[in-house]
Amino acid sequence: MQKPDTITVVVSRREEVRAHRADIYFSAKGSILITADAALKKTKEVAQVLHQLAAIGVAEEHIILRGVQGERNTPIIGSANTASYLLRVHCPDLEKLPELLGTLTVQRNVVLDQLVWHFPDDAAAQARWLGACLAESREKAQQIAAAMGVKLLGVHSLVEKWTDPADEQKRFLFSAARAASTGKTANERLPELHFPLITTKQVEVRVEVDFRVSAYD
């Protein structure tokens, strides 16, 4: 089937979206090896960390045990072995993020791993962005058609493409930052570790529309 006479219009819109929640991944060293969720209460070092988190208002359901890494420091593997307990704590209110990080960093047996940002999935906002692109594409098509002496007859095809940052751009690795700092000489070493407390991402929508047009008058 022969393609009708068309004009192609490409319009894009880029918006900046701020994170509204975060997850902190960290490990806590324990003096005994216990598996399953029982480790959260039966390992005194881990239980102490959870007690401090509860004291600042962290809900129990916002703390997840992701895994346990046993350490073989005796010939026999058993409960007497030490272990690193891998945990995740959810922060639904970013105003409390500094206090949450402060509570974790004062614990001697805690090592921060990464901070993962979560962004709102606002369907209504995305619909507005798409609507603005479609309106702009139609306006451009009308201007082009008028300049070329043809009339718009309708839409032949439409393609929309959304571009979102890669997952790597939505997280901060404490381990990488520590390595960058300690890799410097004594005179160059930074006295503090810089990390974000607010972050944004850019979302882009691209619309390509083929408009059917009439023949030249």
N, C-alpha and C positions, 0 to 999 in steps of 0.2 A: 504494500500500500504506500503510495507516494505521500511524503510528508507535506502538509499544507504550508503556505507562506507564514513564517513566524518571525518574531523578534524576541531576543533573549535578554532578560534583565536579571542582574545578580545584585542582591542586597544583603548586607550583614549587620548584625547588631551585637555589641559586646557589653556585658554588664559585670560589675564587680559584686560578689556575694561574700558576706562576712560569716565566718564560722559561728555556730551558736552552741556547740557542745564539744566535749573532748574526752578522750580516753588516755589514761596514763598507764603505760606498761612498765613494770618493774619486777625485780627479783628480791626475795628476802632469804637470807641465809638462816638455816635452822640446824640445831645440834643433833636432831634425830631424823630418821627417815620414816615418813608416813605418807601413804598414798590416799587418793580420793579426797573428798571435801573434809574428811575428819582432820586433815592436816591444819585447817584453818583454826581449829580450837585446841588440838592436842599438841601442836608444836608451839612451845611457849614464846619463842621469838616471833613467830608469825602472828600468834594471838595478840601479842603486845602491839604490833603494828596495827592490827585491825582495831584494837581498843583505842588507840590514838586517833584513828580515822573516825571511829564512831563518836569520839568526843567532840569533833568539829562538825558533826551532823551528817556524815556519809552514811547512807542507808546500806544495810547488809546486802541487799540484792544488787547493789552497784559494785560489789567486789567479787571478782571471779577468779577462781584458781584455774589457770590455763595449763599447768603442767608441773611436774616435779623432776628435777635432775639430781639423781643420786651421785654421791661422790665416794669412791672406793678408797677410804683411808685406813681400812683394816683388811686383813686377808679374807674375812668372811663378810659377805654382803647381807645386811640385815638392818633392823631398826636402829642399831647403834651407829650407823653411818651418818655423816652430815649430809645435807642436801640443800639445793637452791630451789625455792618455791617461786614459780613464775606466776605473777598475778596481774590483773587488770582492774583498775578502778575507774568508774565512769563519773564524769563531772558534767551534770546537766546544766549547771549555772556557772558560766565563766567568771563571774565576779568572785567566786570562791576558789578559783584556780590557784592564785598565789598562796592562799592558806593551805590548800591541799598539797602543793609542791613543798611548801615549807615543812609541813608535818612529816612528809616522807623523807626529806633530805636530812632531818635531824636524827633519823634512825640509823645507827651505825651498821646495821646488818642489811640495809636497803641499798640497792643500786638501780638508778633510773635507766630505763632502756629507750623508750621512745614516747613521744606525745603525738597522738593521732587526732586530727581535727575532723569534725562532722559539720556538714553544711545543710541548711534547710532545703528540702525538696519541694519548692513552692510551685505547684502546677499552675496556679492562677497567674503568678508573675511571668512564668514562661509563656503562657497563652497570650499575655499582653505583649511580650517581646515579639512573638511570632506575628501577632496581629499588626504591630507597627511595621514589621518588615513587609508584610503582604500589602499594606496600604501604600508604603513607599514604592514598592515594585510596580503597583498599578499606576501610581502617579508618574513614575519615570516612563513606563510604557506608553502612557497617553501623550507625554511630551515628545517622545521619539516618533510615535505614529503621526502626530500633528506635523512635526518637522519634515517627515518623509511623505506626507500627503496620502496616508492610508488610514483606515479605521480599524480599531480593535474589534475583533469578533468574539473573542473568548480565550480561554486558557487551554493550550495544547498539553502541557505537562508542567509538573511542579516537583521540585526536589528540595527538601529541607535537611540540613545537617547541623547537628549540635556538637560542639567541641568543648570538652571538659578537661581540666588538668589531669595528668597522670597521678596515680595513687602516691607515687614518691614525692610529689609536690604537696601532699596533704598531711605530711608527717615531719616531725623533727626528731632526729636521732641524737640522743644525749651521748651515746658512745662515740659517734663520729666527731662531735664537737669536742669531747674530751681528748680524743686522739690528736685533733688539730692543735689543741692548746699545748698538750704535753710534748708535742713533737718539736717545739721551738727551743731555742737555747735559753739559758737562765735569764739573759738580759732581754730577750724578746718575748718571753712567756707572758701571756695575759693573766692578770690576777683573778679574773672572774670568767665565768662561762655565760655567754650570751644566749638567750633563748626567747622565743616569741610567746607573748601572752594573748595577743590578738592577731588573727591572720585572715586574709581574704583570698579568694580565688576568682579568676575571670572565666566567665562562661560566654561562649559565642554561638550565635545561631546564624547560619548562612542559608539564604533562600535563592534558588535559581528557577525562574519561571519563563517558560516559552509561551508567548501570547500569539494566538492566531490573528492574522491581519488580512485585510482585503487587498485586492490587486490595486495597482496605481490607477487613479481616476483618469 
